[in-house]
Amino acid sequence: MPNLSVKDVPEVWAEALRQRAARNHRSLQGELMAILENAVMGTTPVAMPHATVSTSGRVQGWKTVAQIAAELDAKYPNPVTGVSRGVDIIRAERDAR
């Protein structure tokens, strides 16, 4: 597989690419490959918050903690009663030492 090299990249661009890679949970190499793939294939990532397009072309997205918590609160509005909470069990085990 051929290697490509880009020289004299402005530091501002390099830092922006590093931050973009971190936001997408990719290495800088992975981020550059995704950008090149989109350019060569003429595709654009699906407009999803926090979505990434892998090199296989699949869209991978995730939700924020707040979104997940809101969905769970809506799905289970009443907390379970009459059972021990996990945190209480762990604290009891810790304090028993």
C-alpha positions as CSV (number, residue, x, y, z in Angstrom):
1,M,0.0,0.0,0.0
2,P,1.5,3.4,-0.9
3,N,2.4,6.0,1.7
4,L,1.6,9.7,1.3
5,S,3.4,12.6,3.0
6,V,2.3,16.1,3.5
7,K,5.0,18.6,4.3
8,D,4.9,22.1,5.8
9,V,1.5,21.7,7.4
10,P,0.7,24.9,9.4
11,E,0.8,24.2,13.2
12,V,-2.7,25.5,13.5
13,W,-4.0,23.0,11.0
14,A,-2.1,20.1,12.6
15,E,-3.5,21.0,16.1
16,A,-7.0,21.3,14.6
17,L,-6.6,17.8,13.1
18,R,-5.3,16.4,16.4
19,Q,-8.3,17.8,18.2
20,R,-10.7,16.5,15.6
21,A,-9.1,13.0,15.8
22,A,-9.5,13.1,19.6
23,R,-13.2,14.1,19.3
24,N,-13.8,11.2,17.0
25,H,-11.8,8.8,19.2
26,R,-9.3,8.1,16.4
27,S,-5.6,8.4,16.0
28,L,-4.3,11.2,13.8
29,Q,-3.6,8.6,11.1
30,G,-7.1,7.2,11.4
31,E,-8.6,10.7,11.2
32,L,-6.6,11.5,8.1
33,M,-7.6,8.2,6.5
34,A,-11.3,9.0,7.2
35,I,-10.9,12.5,5.6
36,L,-9.2,11.0,2.6
37,E,-11.8,8.3,2.2
38,N,-14.6,10.8,2.3
39,A,-12.8,12.9,-0.3
40,V,-12.0,10.1,-2.7
41,M,-15.3,8.3,-2.4
42,G,-17.2,11.6,-2.7
43,T,-19.1,10.8,0.5
44,T,-19.9,12.9,3.4
45,P,-20.5,11.7,6.9
46,V,-24.2,11.4,7.9
47,A,-25.3,14.4,9.9
48,M,-25.4,12.9,13.3
49,P,-24.1,14.5,16.5
50,H,-20.8,12.8,17.5
51,A,-21.0,10.5,14.4
52,T,-18.0,9.0,12.7
53,V,-17.6,7.1,9.5
54,S,-15.2,4.2,9.8
55,T,-12.9,3.1,7.0
56,S,-15.5,0.4,6.3
57,G,-18.1,3.1,5.5
58,R,-20.3,2.3,8.5
59,V,-21.6,5.2,10.6
60,Q,-20.8,4.9,14.3
61,G,-22.5,7.3,16.6
62,W,-23.0,7.6,20.3
63,K,-25.1,9.6,22.7
64,T,-24.1,11.9,25.5
65,V,-24.5,10.8,29.1
66,A,-27.3,13.3,29.5
67,Q,-29.2,11.9,26.5
68,I,-28.8,8.3,27.8
69,A,-29.9,9.4,31.3
70,A,-33.0,11.2,29.9
71,E,-34.0,8.2,27.9
72,L,-33.6,5.9,30.9
73,D,-35.6,8.3,33.1
74,A,-38.4,8.3,30.6
75,K,-38.3,4.5,30.2
76,Y,-38.1,3.8,33.9
77,P,-39.8,6.8,35.7
78,N,-40.3,5.0,39.0
79,P,-37.2,3.7,40.8
80,V,-37.2,0.1,42.1
81,T,-37.9,-0.1,45.8
82,G,-37.4,-2.8,48.3
83,V,-34.0,-4.0,47.0
84,S,-30.5,-3.0,48.0
85,R,-28.7,-0.6,45.8
86,G,-25.4,-1.7,44.4
87,V,-23.6,1.2,46.0
88,D,-24.9,0.2,49.4
89,I,-23.7,-3.4,48.9
90,I,-20.2,-2.2,47.9
91,R,-20.0,0.2,50.9
92,A,-21.1,-2.6,53.3
93,E,-18.4,-4.9,51.9
94,R,-15.8,-2.2,52.1
95,D,-16.7,-1.2,55.7
96,A,-16.7,-4.8,56.8
97,R,-12.9,-5.1,56.3
